[in-house]
């Protein structure tokens, strides 16, 4: 009989601990990961100023002293050749624009170094023909 009581007690205690751990477990939040595709990165980091269409009419654009450029005309403004190296340099090091931060500390810092290739490809795909 002593064995049966002890066994019931152990089972009850184990069941209680299992239920308690399930009830008190916090739901795990998914960690946000950096965008992996160029369009996703553009929408997350650039569209607020440059607009979803990259033409410079984002919702924040009106509040800026200088309007953001139309990124769909980068090739047009460079004799028909998309300036991939220039775009990469701006993404990594910033531009001489207050909104992009200083060259020492661009507003996005090292964020773009991980996916600037995809961003550059995306911007190139938006160029006016």
N, C-alpha and C positions, 0 to 999 in steps of 0.2 A: 504494500500500500504506500509506503514511504517513497518507493521508486515511482509510482504512478503520479503522486502529488508533485514530486520534483520534476518529472518529465512534463507534466501539464504546466507547471510554473515556468520552465525553460521555454516551452513552446509559446506560451502567452507573452513572455518577455521578448522573445525574438520577433513575434508578430507585432507587438507594440512598437518596437524599435524600427521595424521595416515600414510600418504605416507612418510613424512619426517622421522618418527621413523623407518619405515621399511627399508628405504634406508640407514640410518646411523647406523643401528644395526650391531654390529660386529658379525661375525659367531662365535659361541661358540665352543671352542676346547674341545674335549673329554679329560677328566682327565686320565692320565695314572695311571693304578692301578697295584699294585704289582702282580706278577704272582701267580696264585693259585695252579697250578699243578707242580709237581716235575720236569718234563722234561722242561717245559717252564722256570722255575726258573734256572735250570741248563744251558740251552742255553743262557739265559740273563746274568748270572753272572759267570759261570765257564768255558764254552766252549772256550772262547778266549785263555785260557791257557791249559786246559785239553783236548780240542778238542771236536767236536760234538759226537765222539764215546767214549769219556772219557778215551782214551788210552794215553793221555799226549802229543798229537801232535797238539795243537791248533795254530793258526796263531801268537800268542804272544810268544809261547814257546821258539823259537830260541833266543829271546832277553833276556831270563832269565839266571842268573848265574847257577842255578840248574834247571834241567828239571822237569816239573810237573810229579808227579807219575801217573801211569796207574791206574785209579780208578776202572777198571773192575777186578782187581786182589786183591782187599781188602780182600775178604773172603779167597782166596788162600793163602795170606800172613799171615792169622790168623787161621791156621789149619782148613780151610774149613768153619769157622763161620764168617758171616758178622758182623763187629764190629760197630753195630748201635750206641752204646753209645759213642764210640770214634768219629764217624762221626758227631754226634750231637754236641759234645763238640768242635770240630774243626769249625763247622758252626757257633756256637754261640760265642765262645771265641777266635777263631783263632788258628793257629798252630805256632810252633816255626820255622816259615819260613818267610823270609823277605817279600815275595809277599803277604802273608796273613796278614801282619801288626803285631803289638805287641799284647800281650794278653790284655793289657789295652785298646787298640783301634784297634780291627781287621779291616781289610780293608772294610768289609761290615757292620761293627758295628752291630746294633740290627736288621738289615734287615732280617736276616734268622730266627729270633725267631718266626715270624709269619707263616712261611711255611716250617720249617725245617723237619717236619714229612713227607711231600710229597716228599721233596728232598731226604731224607733218603730212602724212599720206592723206588724212581726212581733209585738211585744208587745201591740199593740191586738188583733190577731187571736187572742190567747190568752185574752182576758178571759172570765170566767165569764158566762154568760147569766142 
